[in-house]
Amino acid sequence: MFGMEWNNGFTFGFLFALVLGLWAVINILQNDRTGPFGKAVWSVLVMFVPFFGFGAWLLLGPKATKNRIG
């Protein structure tokens, strides 16, 4: 009874997109190199276009934080 929801691929996909989106938004908001407008644009893109927005952020966004560490 408890695991029957997981048989539906849509439920797993939604949960996966939600977790990735929340992780991305938290990282976006914690980034010191991005201004308020950039943070707002990335957050909206990631949350309202989940897989494309997350993929775009993953390829284009975190590079600024990687350069700061090294």
Residue pairs with C-beta under 8 A, 6 or more apart in sequence:
5 11
6 12
17 50
17 51
17 54
18 50
20 50
20 54
21 46
21 47
21 50
21 53
21 54
24 42
24 46
24 53
24 54
24 57
24 58
24 61
25 43
25 46
25 47
27 61
27 62
27 65
28 34
28 39
28 42
28 43
28 46
28 57
28 61
29 39
29 43
31 39
31 61
31 64
31 65
32 68
33 64
33 65
33 68
34 42
34 64
42 53
42 57
42 61
45 53
45 56
45 57
46 53
46 54
46 57
47 53
